[in-house]
Amino acid sequence: MSTGVHDRFLNGLVARARAEGLQLTGEGGLLQQLTKRLLESALEGGMTGHLGYGQRDPAGRNGGNPRER
């Protein structure tokens, strides 16, 4: 993706948040929600890489470390 695509995506996201009355910062704001999703995704990817299988993957069953959440 070019930078223009990223800019259009982010500008659209901000515009939609504003149109729907969502604050950009603060408790429950767009920035907080994006940060939460980004961190959860990064942690999930780290666990998948470390364990060698994804969440709810049958490979993890009966192995003493299931990821069923």
All heavy atoms as TSV, in Angstrom:
chain	resi	resn	atom	element	x	y	z
A	1	MET	N	N	0.828	-1.184	0.000
A	1	MET	CA	C	0.000	0.000	0.000
A	1	MET	C	C	0.872	1.247	0.000
A	1	MET	O	O	1.877	1.297	0.682
A	1	MET	CB	C	-0.868	0.042	1.252
A	1	MET	CG	C	-2.099	-0.763	1.184
A	1	MET	SD	S	-3.191	-0.226	2.494
A	1	MET	CE	C	-3.590	-1.766	3.223
A	2	SER	N	N	0.440	2.222	-0.722
A	2	SER	CA	C	1.168	3.492	-0.708
A	2	SER	C	C	0.732	4.312	0.500
A	2	SER	O	O	-0.289	4.048	1.120
A	2	SER	CB	C	0.883	4.269	-1.992
A	2	SER	OG	O	-0.446	4.739	-1.984
A	3	THR	N	N	1.507	5.323	0.808
A	3	THR	CA	C	1.182	6.194	1.931
A	3	THR	C	C	-0.175	6.846	1.718
A	3	THR	O	O	-0.932	7.041	2.657
A	3	THR	CB	C	2.274	7.270	2.117
A	3	THR	OG1	O	3.507	6.596	2.324
A	3	THR	CG2	C	1.985	8.156	3.293
A	4	GLY	N	N	-0.503	7.180	0.471
A	4	GLY	CA	C	-1.803	7.789	0.170
A	4	GLY	C	C	-2.969	6.924	0.588
A	4	GLY	O	O	-3.978	7.415	1.082
A	5	VAL	N	N	-2.846	5.628	0.395
A	5	VAL	CA	C	-3.907	4.707	0.800
A	5	VAL	C	C	-4.044	4.718	2.314
A	5	VAL	O	O	-5.154	4.794	2.850
A	5	VAL	CB	C	-3.630	3.277	0.277
A	5	VAL	CG1	C	-4.638	2.299	0.845
A	5	VAL	CG2	C	-3.647	3.247	-1.236
A	6	HIS	N	N	-2.923	4.679	3.015
A	6	HIS	CA	C	-2.962	4.722	4.480
A	6	HIS	C	C	-3.591	6.027	4.954
A	6	HIS	O	O	-4.426	6.028	5.855
A	6	HIS	CB	C	-1.553	4.597	5.076
A	6	HIS	CG	C	-0.924	3.268	4.864
A	6	HIS	ND1	N	-1.343	2.141	5.537
A	6	HIS	CD2	C	0.094	2.888	4.069
A	6	HIS	CE1	C	-0.604	1.114	5.154
A	6	HIS	NE2	N	0.274	1.527	4.264
A	7	ASP	N	N	-3.190	7.127	4.340
A	7	ASP	CA	C	-3.739	8.432	4.717
A	7	ASP	C	C	-5.243	8.485	4.484
A	7	ASP	O	O	-5.995	8.966	5.330
A	7	ASP	CB	C	-3.058	9.555	3.939
A	7	ASP	CG	C	-1.635	9.822	4.397
A	7	ASP	OD1	O	-1.262	9.365	5.498
A	7	ASP	OD2	O	-0.895	10.477	3.644
A	8	ARG	N	N	-5.695	7.991	3.335
A	8	ARG	CA	C	-7.136	7.994	3.042
A	8	ARG	C	C	-7.891	7.132	4.040
A	8	ARG	O	O	-8.960	7.508	4.506
A	8	ARG	CB	C	-7.389	7.519	1.619
A	8	ARG	CG	C	-7.068	8.567	0.573
A	8	ARG	CD	C	-7.643	8.204	-0.782
A	8	ARG	NE	N	-7.225	6.886	-1.257
A	8	ARG	CZ	C	-6.161	6.648	-2.013
A	8	ARG	NH1	N	-5.385	7.646	-2.389
A	8	ARG	NH2	N	-5.874	5.437	-2.414
A	9	PHE	N	N	-7.334	5.983	4.381
A	9	PHE	CA	C	-7.980	5.096	5.342
A	9	PHE	C	C	-8.095	5.775	6.702
A	9	PHE	O	O	-9.162	5.804	7.311
A	9	PHE	CB	C	-7.198	3.786	5.470
A	9	PHE	CG	C	-7.700	2.909	6.571
A	9	PHE	CD1	C	-8.875	2.189	6.428
A	9	PHE	CD2	C	-7.012	2.807	7.768
A	9	PHE	CE1	C	-9.356	1.385	7.452
A	9	PHE	CE2	C	-7.475	2.015	8.801
A	9	PHE	CZ	C	-8.655	1.299	8.637
A	10	LEU	N	N	-6.989	6.334	7.185
A	10	LEU	CA	C	-6.990	6.979	8.500
A	10	LEU	C	C	-7.870	8.223	8.516
A	10	LEU	O	O	-8.612	8.451	9.486
A	10	LEU	CB	C	-5.566	7.325	8.919
A	10	LEU	CG	C	-4.665	6.125	9.191
A	10	LEU	CD1	C	-3.227	6.573	9.418
A	10	LEU	CD2	C	-5.178	5.305	10.358
A	11	ASN	N	N	-7.814	9.013	7.471
A	11	ASN	CA	C	-8.670	10.197	7.398
A	11	ASN	C	C	-10.147	9.807	7.399
A	11	ASN	O	O	-10.967	10.453	8.044
A	11	ASN	CB	C	-8.343	11.035	6.167
A	11	ASN	CG	C	-7.001	11.735	6.280
A	11	ASN	OD1	O	-6.487	11.931	7.372
A	11	ASN	ND2	N	-6.433	12.104	5.142
A	12	GLY	N	N	-10.466	8.739	6.683
A	12	GLY	CA	C	-11.846	8.252	6.674
A	12	GLY	C	C	-12.286	7.753	8.034
A	12	GLY	O	O	-13.419	7.989	8.464
A	13	LEU	N	N	-11.380	7.072	8.728
A	13	LEU	CA	C	-11.685	6.562	10.069
A	13	LEU	C	C	-11.953	7.710	11.039
A	13	LEU	O	O	-12.930	7.692	11.797
A	13	LEU	CB	C	-10.519	5.708	10.562
A	13	LEU	CG	C	-10.696	4.920	11.835
A	13	LEU	CD1	C	-11.828	3.918	11.719
A	13	LEU	CD2	C	-9.393	4.189	12.168
A	14	VAL	N	N	-11.111	8.722	10.987
A	14	VAL	CA	C	-11.285	9.892	11.853
A	14	VAL	C	C	-12.576	10.621	11.499
A	14	VAL	O	O	-13.352	11.008	12.388
A	14	VAL	CB	C	-10.059	10.827	11.757
A	14	VAL	CG1	C	-10.333	12.160	12.438
A	14	VAL	CG2	C	-8.836	10.156	12.369
A	15	ALA	N	N	-12.837	10.799	10.218
A	15	ALA	CA	C	-14.055	11.494	9.793
A	15	ALA	C	C	-15.305	10.738	10.252
A	15	ALA	O	O	-16.271	11.345	10.729
A	15	ALA	CB	C	-14.066	11.664	8.271
A	16	ARG	N	N	-15.269	9.425	10.131
A	16	ARG	CA	C	-16.429	8.620	10.556
A	16	ARG	C	C	-16.623	8.706	12.067
A	16	ARG	O	O	-17.756	8.821	12.547
A	16	ARG	CB	C	-16.241	7.172	10.132
A	16	ARG	CG	C	-17.418	6.309	10.486
A	16	ARG	CD	C	-17.298	4.925	9.936
A	16	ARG	NE	N	-18.404	4.119	10.416
A	16	ARG	CZ	C	-18.547	2.847	10.156
A	16	ARG	NH1	N	-17.665	2.229	9.393
A	16	ARG	NH2	N	-19.557	2.175	10.637
A	17	ALA	N	N	-15.536	8.656	12.822
A	17	ALA	CA	C	-15.630	8.765	14.277
A	17	ALA	C	C	-16.257	10.097	14.663
A	17	ALA	O	O	-17.154	10.155	15.513
A	17	ALA	CB	C	-14.249	8.611	14.910
A	18	ARG	N	N	-15.800	11.167	14.038
A	18	ARG	CA	C	-16.354	12.493	14.331
A	18	ARG	C	C	-17.825	12.576	13.953
A	18	ARG	O	O	-18.636	13.132	14.686
A	18	ARG	CB	C	-15.559	13.562	13.593
A	18	ARG	CG	C	-14.214	13.817	14.205
A	18	ARG	CD	C	-13.486	14.924	13.489
A	18	ARG	NE	N	-12.269	15.284	14.198
A	18	ARG	CZ	C	-11.190	15.755	13.626
A	18	ARG	NH1	N	-11.152	15.935	12.317
A	18	ARG	NH2	N	-10.131	16.048	14.349
A	19	ALA	N	N	-18.173	12.031	12.791
A	19	ALA	CA	C	-19.565	12.067	12.326
A	19	ALA	C	C	-20.497	11.309	13.266
A	19	ALA	O	O	-21.655	11.681	13.425
A	19	ALA	CB	C	-19.657	11.501	10.914
A	20	GLU	N	N	-19.970	10.261	13.882
A	20	GLU	CA	C	-20.783	9.460	14.800
A	20	GLU	C	C	-20.693	9.951	16.243
A	20	GLU	O	O	-21.222	9.329	17.150
A	20	GLU	CB	C	-20.362	7.994	14.707
A	20	GLU	CG	C	-20.681	7.378	13.353
A	20	GLU	CD	C	-20.250	5.938	13.223
A	20	GLU	OE1	O	-19.807	5.335	14.219
A	20	GLU	OE2	O	-20.354	5.411	12.104
A	21	GLY	N	N	-19.987	11.064	16.451
A	21	GLY	CA	C	-19.900	11.649	17.781
A	21	GLY	C	C	-18.900	10.971	18.702
A	21	GLY	O	O	-18.928	11.187	19.910
A	22	LEU	N	N	-18.009	10.175	18.151
A	22	LEU	CA	C	-17.003	9.497	18.957
A	22	LEU	C	C	-15.823	10.433	19.163
A	22	LEU	O	O	-15.305	11.001	18.201
A	22	LEU	CB	C	-16.526	8.215	18.254
A	22	LEU	CG	C	-15.451	7.383	18.950
A	22	LEU	CD1	C	-15.973	6.829	20.272
A	22	LEU	CD2	C	-15.020	6.233	18.036
A	23	GLN	N	N	-15.408	10.595	20.404
A	23	GLN	CA	C	-14.242	11.422	20.687
A	23	GLN	C	C	-13.000	10.745	20.117
A	23	GLN	O	O	-12.932	9.520	20.042
A	23	GLN	CB	C	-14.070	11.601	22.187
A	23	GLN	CG	C	-15.148	12.430	22.834
A	23	GLN	CD	C	-14.801	12.717	24.280
A	23	GLN	OE1	O	-13.689	13.148	24.576
A	23	GLN	NE2	N	-15.748	12.459	25.162
A	24	LEU	N	N	-12.031	11.549	19.756
A	24	LEU	CA	C	-10.797	10.984	19.225
A	24	LEU	C	C	-9.866	10.534	20.339
A	24	LEU	O	O	-9.136	9.559	20.190
A	24	LEU	CB	C	-10.085	11.996	18.322
A	24	LEU	CG	C	-10.872	12.435	17.086
A	24	LEU	CD1	C	-10.054	13.408	16.260
A	24	LEU	CD2	C	-11.303	11.252	16.255
A	25	THR	N	N	-9.885	11.235	21.459
A	25	THR	CA	C	-9.033	10.897	22.595
A	25	THR	C	C	-9.893	10.727	23.837
A	25	THR	O	O	-11.090	10.994	23.817
A	25	THR	CB	C	-7.982	11.996	22.850
A	25	THR	OG1	O	-8.657	13.225	23.124
A	25	THR	CG2	C	-7.059	12.167	21.659
A	26	GLY	N	N	-9.270	10.271	24.900
A	26	GLY	CA	C	-9.981	10.118	26.166
A	26	GLY	C	C	-10.608	8.750	26.318
A	26	GLY	O	O	-10.490	7.870	25.451
A	27	GLU	N	N	-11.260	8.554	27.446
A	27	GLU	CA	C	-11.896	7.286	27.788
A	27	GLU	C	C	-12.901	6.866	26.719
A	27	GLU	O	O	-13.831	7.603	26.411
A	27	GLU	CB	C	-12.612	7.417	29.142
A	27	GLU	CG	C	-13.208	6.132	29.656
A	27	GLU	CD	C	-12.162	5.134	30.131
A	27	GLU	OE1	O	-11.074	5.566	30.551
A	27	GLU	OE2	O	-12.440	3.930	30.081
A	28	GLY	N	N	-12.676	5.699	26.129
A	28	GLY	CA	C	-13.580	5.168	25.118
A	28	GLY	C	C	-13.426	5.805	23.748
A	28	GLY	O	O	-14.173	5.478	22.834
A	29	GLY	N	N	-12.466	6.704	23.597
A	29	GLY	CA	C	-12.265	7.393	22.326
A	29	GLY	C	C	-11.612	6.503	21.279
A	29	GLY	O	O	-11.177	5.375	21.550
A	30	LEU	N	N	-11.540	7.020	20.079
A	30	LEU	CA	C	-10.980	6.276	18.954
A	30	LEU	C	C	-9.544	5.838	19.227
A	30	LEU	O	O	-9.191	4.679	18.979
A	30	LEU	CB	C	-11.042	7.120	17.684
A	30	LEU	CG	C	-10.467	6.493	16.420
A	30	LEU	CD1	C	-11.240	5.236	16.043
A	30	LEU	CD2	C	-10.483	7.495	15.280
A	31	LEU	N	N	-8.723	6.736	19.753
A	31	LEU	CA	C	-7.326	6.391	20.021
A	31	LEU	C	C	-7.221	5.247	21.031
A	31	LEU	O	O	-6.444	4.307	20.837
A	31	LEU	CB	C	-6.553	7.613	20.519
A	31	LEU	CG	C	-5.074	7.379	20.823
A	31	LEU	CD1	C	-4.333	6.899	19.577
A	31	LEU	CD2	C	-4.446	8.657	21.360
A	32	GLN	N	N	-8.011	5.287	22.070
A	32	GLN	CA	C	-7.981	4.217	23.072
A	32	GLN	C	C	-8.419	2.887	22.459
A	32	GLN	O	O	-7.794	1.846	22.695
A	32	GLN	CB	C	-8.881	4.565	24.255
A	32	GLN	CG	C	-8.834	3.507	25.352
A	32	GLN	CD	C	-9.809	3.796	26.486
A	32	GLN	OE1	O	-10.923	4.225	26.248
A	32	GLN	NE2	N	-9.372	3.549	27.702
A	33	GLN	N	N	-9.454	2.916	21.658
A	33	GLN	CA	C	-9.940	1.685	21.029
A	33	GLN	C	C	-8.920	1.116	20.052
A	33	GLN	O	O	-8.690	-0.106	20.015
A	33	GLN	CB	C	-11.268	1.948	20.320
A	33	GLN	CG	C	-12.413	2.226	21.280
A	33	GLN	CD	C	-13.706	2.475	20.548
A	33	GLN	OE1	O	-13.990	1.831	19.542
A	33	GLN	NE2	N	-14.495	3.420	21.036
A	34	LEU	N	N	-8.305	1.976	19.249
A	34	LEU	CA	C	-7.290	1.509	18.295
A	34	LEU	C	C	-6.070	0.948	19.023
A	34	LEU	O	O	-5.519	-0.083	18.610
A	34	LEU	CB	C	-6.861	2.643	17.367
A	34	LEU	CG	C	-7.876	3.067	16.315
A	34	LEU	CD1	C	-7.395	4.320	15.599
A	34	LEU	CD2	C	-8.133	1.944	15.325
A	35	THR	N	N	-5.654	1.614	20.089
A	35	THR	CA	C	-4.506	1.147	20.863
A	35	THR	C	C	-4.783	-0.223	21.463
A	35	THR	O	O	-3.939	-1.126	21.407
A	35	THR	CB	C	-4.158	2.157	21.974
A	35	THR	OG1	O	-3.872	3.424	21.365
A	35	THR	CG2	C	-2.957	1.702	22.774
A	36	LYS	N	N	-5.969	-0.402	22.004
A	36	LYS	CA	C	-6.360	-1.690	22.605
A	36	LYS	C	C	-6.316	-2.797	21.548
A	36	LYS	O	O	-5.734	-3.856	21.759
A	36	LYS	CB	C	-7.754	-1.587	23.204
A	36	LYS	CG	C	-8.266	-2.867	23.842
A	36	LYS	CD	C	-9.675	-2.634	24.406
A	36	LYS	CE	C	-10.221	-3.832	25.130
A	36	LYS	NZ	N	-10.550	-4.956	24.264
A	37	ARG	N	N	-6.916	-2.542	20.397
A	37	ARG	CA	C	-6.937	-3.556	19.336
A	37	ARG	C	C	-5.536	-3.889	18.841
A	37	ARG	O	O	-5.203	-5.047	18.590
A	37	ARG	CB	C	-7.783	-3.079	18.153
A	37	ARG	CG	C	-9.238	-2.949	18.456
A	37	ARG	CD	C	-9.996	-4.197	18.026
A	37	ARG	NE	N	-11.388	-4.073	18.354
A	37	ARG	CZ	C	-12.353	-3.872	17.469
A	37	ARG	NH1	N	-12.070	-3.794	16.190
A	37	ARG	NH2	N	-13.595	-3.778	17.861
A	38	LEU	N	N	-4.706	-2.863	18.682
A	38	LEU	CA	C	-3.343	-3.067	18.202
A	38	LEU	C	C	-2.534	-3.905	19.186
A	38	LEU	O	O	-1.859	-4.863	18.796
A	38	LEU	CB	C	-2.657	-1.721	17.970
A	38	LEU	CG	C	-1.219	-1.778	17.498
A	38	LEU	CD1	C	-1.145	-2.393	16.103
A	38	LEU	CD2	C	-0.615	-0.392	17.502
A	39	LEU	N	N	-2.626	-3.570	20.480
A	39	LEU	CA	C	-1.885	-4.327	21.489
A	39	LEU	C	C	-2.376	-5.766	21.586
A	39	LEU	O	O	-1.574	-6.701	21.687
A	39	LEU	CB	C	-1.987	-3.632	22.853
A	39	LEU	CG	C	-1.217	-2.331	22.972
A	39	LEU	CD1	C	-1.521	-1.655	24.303
A	39	LEU	CD2	C	0.268	-2.559	22.813
A	40	GLU	N	N	-3.697	-5.968	21.560
A	40	GLU	CA	C	-4.235	-7.332	21.615
A	40	GLU	C	C	-3.771	-8.152	20.417
A	40	GLU	O	O	-3.409	-9.322	20.557
A	40	GLU	CB	C	-5.757	-7.292	21.673
A	40	GLU	CG	C	-6.298	-6.829	23.011
A	40	GLU	CD	C	-7.803	-6.643	23.015
A	40	GLU	OE1	O	-8.432	-6.645	21.926
A	40	GLU	OE2	O	-8.353	-6.475	24.121
A	41	SER	N	N	-3.773	-7.541	19.247
A	41	SER	CA	C	-3.337	-8.239	18.037
A	41	SER	C	C	-1.858	-8.600	18.110
A	41	SER	O	O	-1.461	-9.713	17.744
A	41	SER	CB	C	-3.612	-7.361	16.819
A	41	SER	OG	O	-3.195	-8.011	15.643
A	42	ALA	N	N	-1.047	-7.670	18.601
A	42	ALA	CA	C	0.392	-7.931	18.731
A	42	ALA	C	C	0.656	-9.044	19.740
A	42	ALA	O	O	1.476	-9.940	19.500
A	42	ALA	CB	C	1.122	-6.658	19.142
A	43	LEU	N	N	-0.038	-9.002	20.866
A	43	LEU	CA	C	0.146	-10.048	21.884
A	43	LEU	C	C	-0.320	-11.410	21.371
A	43	LEU	O	O	0.327	-12.431	21.607
A	43	LEU	CB	C	-0.603	-9.678	23.166
A	43	LEU	CG	C	-0.009	-8.508	23.949
A	43	LEU	CD1	C	-0.966	-8.075	25.057
A	43	LEU	CD2	C	1.348	-8.871	24.522
A	44	GLU	N	N	-1.427	-11.421	20.655
A	44	GLU	CA	C	-1.938	-12.674	20.081
A	44	GLU	C	C	-0.937	-13.251	19.087
A	44	GLU	O	O	-0.649	-14.442	19.091
A	44	GLU	CB	C	-3.280	-12.429	19.396
A	44	GLU	CG	C	-3.908	-13.657	18.789
A	44	GLU	CD	C	-4.293	-14.711	19.818
A	44	GLU	OE1	O	-4.628	-14.355	20.961
A	44	GLU	OE2	O	-4.247	-15.909	19.467
A	45	GLY	N	N	-0.383	-12.380	18.251
A	45	GLY	CA	C	0.622	-12.833	17.286
A	45	GLY	C	C	1.869	-13.364	17.971
A	45	GLY	O	O	2.458	-14.353	17.535
A	46	GLY	N	N	2.254	-12.720	19.055
A	46	GLY	CA	C	3.412	-13.184	19.816
A	46	GLY	C	C	3.185	-14.548	20.430
A	46	GLY	O	O	4.071	-15.411	20.420
A	47	MET	N	N	1.991	-14.752	20.980
A	47	MET	CA	C	1.671	-16.059	21.567
A	47	MET	C	C	1.622	-17.144	20.490
A	47	MET	O	O	2.124	-18.248	20.689
A	47	MET	CB	C	0.323	-16.008	22.300
A	47	MET	CG	C	0.374	-15.265	23.612
A	47	MET	SD	S	1.444	-16.051	24.833
A	47	MET	CE	C	0.546	-17.553	25.142
A	48	THR	N	N	1.039	-16.816	19.354
A	48	THR	CA	C	0.969	-17.786	18.256
A	48	THR	C	C	2.374	-18.168	17.809
A	48	THR	O	O	2.676	-19.349	17.622
A	48	THR	CB	C	0.158	-17.204	17.080
A	48	THR	OG1	O	-1.184	-16.980	17.519
A	48	THR	CG2	C	0.159	-18.148	15.893
A	49	GLY	N	N	3.239	-17.183	17.662
A	49	GLY	CA	C	4.615	-17.465	17.265
A	49	GLY	C	C	5.364	-18.279	18.309
A	49	GLY	O	O	6.115	-19.198	17.980
A	50	HIS	N	N	5.150	-17.958	19.563
A	50	HIS	CA	C	5.849	-18.644	20.652
A	50	HIS	C	C	5.377	-20.090	20.803
A	50	HIS	O	O	6.190	-21.006	20.948
A	50	HIS	CB	C	5.638	-17.891	21.961
A	50	HIS	CG	C	6.239	-18.549	23.154
A	50	HIS	ND1	N	7.606	-18.593	23.375
A	50	HIS	CD2	C	5.669	-19.193	24.203
A	50	HIS	CE1	C	7.836	-19.252	24.502
A	50	HIS	NE2	N	6.679	-19.610	25.021
A	51	LEU	N	N	4.057	-20.294	20.772
A	51	LEU	CA	C	3.516	-21.641	20.987
A	51	LEU	C	C	3.488	-22.473	19.715
A	51	LEU	O	O	3.455	-23.695	19.773
A	51	LEU	CB	C	2.097	-21.547	21.570
A	51	LEU	CG	C	2.013	-20.925	22.964
A	51	LEU	CD1	C	0.550	-20.747	23.366
A	51	LEU	CD2	C	2.753	-21.768	23.987
A	52	GLY	N	N	3.453	-21.815	18.571
A	52	GLY	CA	C	3.440	-22.544	17.316
A	52	GLY	C	C	2.049	-22.928	16.835
A	52	GLY	O	O	1.909	-23.685	15.877
A	53	TYR	N	N	1.013	-22.396	17.471
A	53	TYR	CA	C	-0.355	-22.647	17.020
A	53	TYR	C	C	-1.232	-21.484	17.465
A	53	TYR	O	O	-0.930	-20.797	18.428
A	53	TYR	CB	C	-0.904	-23.972	17.545
A	53	TYR	CG	C	-0.910	-24.105	19.059
A	53	TYR	CD1	C	-1.986	-23.680	19.812
A	53	TYR	CD2	C	0.169	-24.668	19.726
A	53	TYR	CE1	C	-1.987	-23.796	21.192
A	53	TYR	CE2	C	0.183	-24.804	21.099
A	53	TYR	CZ	C	-0.907	-24.365	21.827
A	53	TYR	OH	O	-0.904	-24.481	23.197
A	54	GLY	N	N	-2.319	-21.286	16.730
A	54	GLY	CA	C	-3.223	-20.181	17.011
A	54	GLY	C	C	-4.252	-20.511	18.070
A	54	GLY	O	O	-4.418	-21.668	18.481
A	55	GLN	N	N	-4.943	-19.461	18.490
A	55	GLN	CA	C	-5.997	-19.619	19.480
A	55	GLN	C	C	-7.097	-20.526	18.920
A	55	GLN	O	O	-7.457	-20.429	17.755
A	55	GLN	CB	C	-6.571	-18.250	19.819
A	55	GLN	CG	C	-7.481	-18.238	21.008
A	55	GLN	CD	C	-7.844	-16.815	21.410
A	55	GLN	OE1	O	-7.518	-15.868	20.713
A	55	GLN	NE2	N	-8.502	-16.665	22.518
A	56	ARG	N	N	-7.600	-21.401	19.745
A	56	ARG	CA	C	-8.643	-22.390	19.397
A	56	ARG	C	C	-8.173	-23.426	18.372
A	56	ARG	O	O	-8.966	-24.145	17.801
A	56	ARG	CB	C	-9.903	-21.690	18.902
A	56	ARG	CG	C	-10.591	-20.856	19.952
A	56	ARG	CD	C	-11.896	-20.272	19.435
A	56	ARG	NE	N	-12.434	-19.301	20.344
A	56	ARG	CZ	C	-12.144	-17.999	20.342
A	56	ARG	NH1	N	-11.323	-17.531	19.430
A	56	ARG	NH2	N	-12.668	-17.178	21.207
A	57	ASP	N	N	-6.880	-23.501	18.123
A	57	ASP	CA	C	-6.337	-24.476	17.180
A	57	ASP	C	C	-6.335	-25.847	17.863
A	57	ASP	O	O	-5.897	-25.978	18.998
A	57	ASP	CB	C	-4.915	-24.087	16.803
A	57	ASP	CG	C	-4.347	-24.918	15.669
A	57	ASP	OD1	O	-4.574	-26.139	15.644
A	57	ASP	OD2	O	-3.660	-24.342	14.815
A	58	PRO	N	N	-6.822	-26.880	17.192
A	58	PRO	CA	C	-6.823	-28.214	17.787
A	58	PRO	C	C	-5.432	-28.708	18.199
A	58	PRO	O	O	-5.311	-29.567	19.068
A	58	PRO	CB	C	-7.387	-29.112	16.686
A	58	PRO	CG	C	-8.122	-28.210	15.774
A	58	PRO	CD	C	-7.448	-26.870	15.873
A	59	ALA	N	N	-4.385	-28.131	17.617
A	59	ALA	CA	C	-3.025	-28.558	17.959
A	59	ALA	C	C	-2.707	-28.309	19.432
A	59	ALA	O	O	-1.860	-28.978	20.005
A	59	ALA	CB	C	-2.010	-27.828	17.087
A	60	GLY	N	N	-3.388	-27.353	20.047
A	60	GLY	CA	C	-3.117	-27.027	21.442
A	60	GLY	C	C	-3.910	-27.834	22.443
A	60	GLY	O	O	-3.646	-27.783	23.646
A	61	ARG	N	N	-4.845	-28.598	21.987
A	61	ARG	CA	C	-5.694	-29.372	22.912
A	61	ARG	C	C	-4.912	-30.526	23.520
A	61	ARG	O	O	-4.052	-31.117	22.892
A	61	ARG	CB	C	-6.901	-29.921	22.158
A	61	ARG	CG	C	-7.768	-28.795	21.658
A	61	ARG	CD	C	-9.225	-29.075	21.851
A	61	ARG	NE	N	-9.974	-27.847	21.598
A	61	ARG	CZ	C	-10.698	-27.636	20.524
A	61	ARG	NH1	N	-10.811	-28.571	19.610
A	61	ARG	NH2	N	-11.329	-26.491	20.377
A	62	ASN	N	N	-5.221	-30.816	24.751
A	62	ASN	CA	C	-4.596	-31.915	25.488
A	62	ASN	C	C	-3.074	-31.760	25.606
A	62	ASN	O	O	-2.374	-32.731	25.810
A	62	ASN	CB	C	-4.939	-33.272	24.868
A	62	ASN	CG	C	-6.422	-33.502	24.817
A	62	ASN	OD1	O	-7.167	-33.133	25.726
A	62	ASN	ND2	N	-6.885	-34.101	23.735
A	63	GLY	N	N	-2.593	-30.546	25.451
A	63	GLY	CA	C	-1.167	-30.315	25.548
A	63	GLY	C	C	-0.792	-29.561	26.808
A	63	GLY	O	O	0.356	-29.206	26.989
A	64	GLY	N	N	-1.754	-29.299	27.667
A	64	GLY	CA	C	-1.484	-28.614	28.907
A	64	GLY	C	C	-1.480	-27.106	28.792
A	64	GLY	O	O	-1.342	-26.410	29.787
A	65	ASN	N	N	-1.651	-26.583	27.591
A	65	ASN	CA	C	-1.660	-25.147	27.429
A	65	ASN	C	C	-2.657	-24.728	26.327
A	65	ASN	O	O	-2.294	-24.153	25.322
A	65	ASN	CB	C	-0.263	-24.630	27.077
A	65	ASN	CG	C	-0.141	-23.138	27.207
A	65	ASN	OD1	O	-1.079	-22.473	27.642
A	65	ASN	ND2	N	1.000	-22.613	26.839
A	66	PRO	N	N	-3.929	-25.050	26.540
A	66	PRO	CA	C	-4.912	-24.690	25.513
A	66	PRO	C	C	-5.179	-23.194	25.472
A	66	PRO	O	O	-5.113	-22.528	26.490
A	66	PRO	CB	C	-6.159	-25.452	25.952
A	66	PRO	CG	C	-6.028	-25.568	27.428
A	66	PRO	CD	C	-4.544	-25.700	27.670
A	67	ARG	N	N	-5.488	-22.686	24.293
A	67	ARG	CA	C	-5.822	-21.272	24.120
A	67	ARG	C	C	-7.261	-21.208	23.665
A	67	ARG	O	O	-7.554	-20.972	22.513
A	67	ARG	CB	C	-4.913	-20.654	23.084
A	67	ARG	CG	C	-3.449	-20.711	23.460
A	67	ARG	CD	C	-2.605	-20.213	22.347
A	67	ARG	NE	N	-2.839	-18.787	22.133
A	67	ARG	CZ	C	-2.441	-18.124	21.038
A	67	ARG	NH1	N	-1.802	-18.750	20.104
A	67	ARG	NH2	N	-2.680	-16.851	20.928
A	68	GLU	N	N	-8.170	-21.400	24.579
A	68	GLU	CA	C	-9.586	-21.511	24.224
A	68	GLU	C	C	-10.354	-20.222	24.297
A	68	GLU	O	O	-11.505	-20.181	23.915
A	68	GLU	CB	C	-10.242	-22.559	25.126
A	68	GLU	CG	C	-9.625	-23.923	24.945
A	68	GLU	CD	C	-10.159	-24.933	25.938
A	68	GLU	OE1	O	-11.030	-24.593	26.743
A	68	GLU	OE2	O	-9.686	-26.081	25.902
A	69	ARG	N	N	-9.784	-19.154	24.782
A	69	ARG	CA	C	-10.520	-17.899	24.939
A	69	ARG	C	C	-10.813	-17.257	23.627
A	69	ARG	O	O	-10.290	-17.227	22.660
A	69	ARG	CB	C	-9.753	-16.927	25.813
A	69	ARG	CG	C	-9.723	-17.391	27.230
A	69	ARG	CD	C	-9.050	-16.371	28.058
A	69	ARG	NE	N	-9.879	-16.185	29.219
A	69	ARG	CZ	C	-9.806	-15.193	30.028
A	69	ARG	NH1	N	-8.952	-14.243	29.799
A	69	ARG	NH2	N	-10.570	-15.096	31.080
